[in-house]
Amino acid sequence: MLSSVAERVYWLGRYLERVENTARLVNVYSSMLLDLPSGSPIGWSLLVDITGCNEGYAKLHQSVEEKQVVRYLLADGKNPASVINCANMMRENARTTREVMPAEVWEQINDLYLSLKEALTRTISRRSRQQMLETVEADCQRIFGILSGCMSHNTAFAFIQLGRKLERADMISRIVDVGSISMLPAFARAGKQKQMTVLEPYENVVWMNVLRCVSGYQAYRLKTHSQVKGEDVVKFLLQDDEFPRSIGYCLNDLVDYLHKLPNNADVLQAVARVRKVTTEVNITSLLQNGLLEFIDELQISIADIHEELNNAWFKPVELRKGARKSQ
C-alpha cells in the first residue's frame, strides 16, 4: 500500500472517531451543567480547555458563554478541530481512498457531512442540538459498523483502526479530565464542614456524566457492582481490558493491529510505554497527588505513538533515514 493512501485512511479513522467523540462530549457536558447547581465552579471554559482549543478560542472570543463555545466546537470554520471541519476532512480522505473501501462507506460519510453542514447553518435550540448530536453519534456508529462488517480486514482496515483507537484513547483521557475537575481546589475553598456537604454531590454528578459520555454506565455497574465513585471510574476508564472505550482496551487493540503491519517495532515500544504507565499506576495515590498532571503526561505519551506511526509509515523514506542518523 502507498504511504499516502495509508496516511489518508489512518486520518479517516481519526476524524471519524473525533467527530463522534466531540459530539458526545458537547452533548453530555451540556446535560451535566444543567444537573449542577447554579454558581458551581464548572463552566464552559473548561470544555474549551479539555478539547485543547483554548488558544484558538481566545483569539476569536473575549468571553466564554454557551452559545459561543458550542458554535466554536461544532460549526466554526476557523477552528480546525470543530465537528464540521473534521467531518469535511473525513469526507475528503474518504473521497480520495474510495477504491480501498466499500462504496457504502463513502455514501454514508458523504451523507453525514452534507446533513451536518445543513443542520449547522441554522440557529438551533438546545433541544434540537441534542437531537442533532445524537444523530451524528448514530451515523458514526453506522459507518464503523459497515467498515467492520463489509470491508476486508486488510492493511487499509488496520490503518483505519489504528487511527480510530488512538483517537479514542486520546479523547478518553480528555473525558477523564472532565471528572478530575470535581477535585480541583475551587471545590474546597470553604471550611471542611461545608466541603463535605458540597463536594460529594458535585463529584457524583460529574462522574456519572463522564460514564454517560462514553456510554459506559451499564458496563461500569456490571464490572464494579457499586455506585459511581471517582476512583472506580478512573480505574475503569484507564485500565479495564473488556470495555471498548477504556484506554487499556484501546491500547490492546493497537497492539493487535500493529502486529499485522511490517516495521512496527518502534510503534510497539511507544504503545508499551503507555500501557506500562496506565497499568502500573496506583489510582488511589494518583487521585491524592494530582490526576491533572498525570492526564497531561498521558496525552503527551499518546501523541508520541502518533509520531512513531508517522515516522514508520507516512514520512518519505529520505526523511525516515535522516531521522535514524540523527538519533
Summary of the structure (lengths in Angstrom):
residues: 327
radius of gyration: 20.2
end to end distance: 27.2
largest distance: 64.4
contacts: 1035
relative contact order: 0.11
helix: 79%
strand: 0%
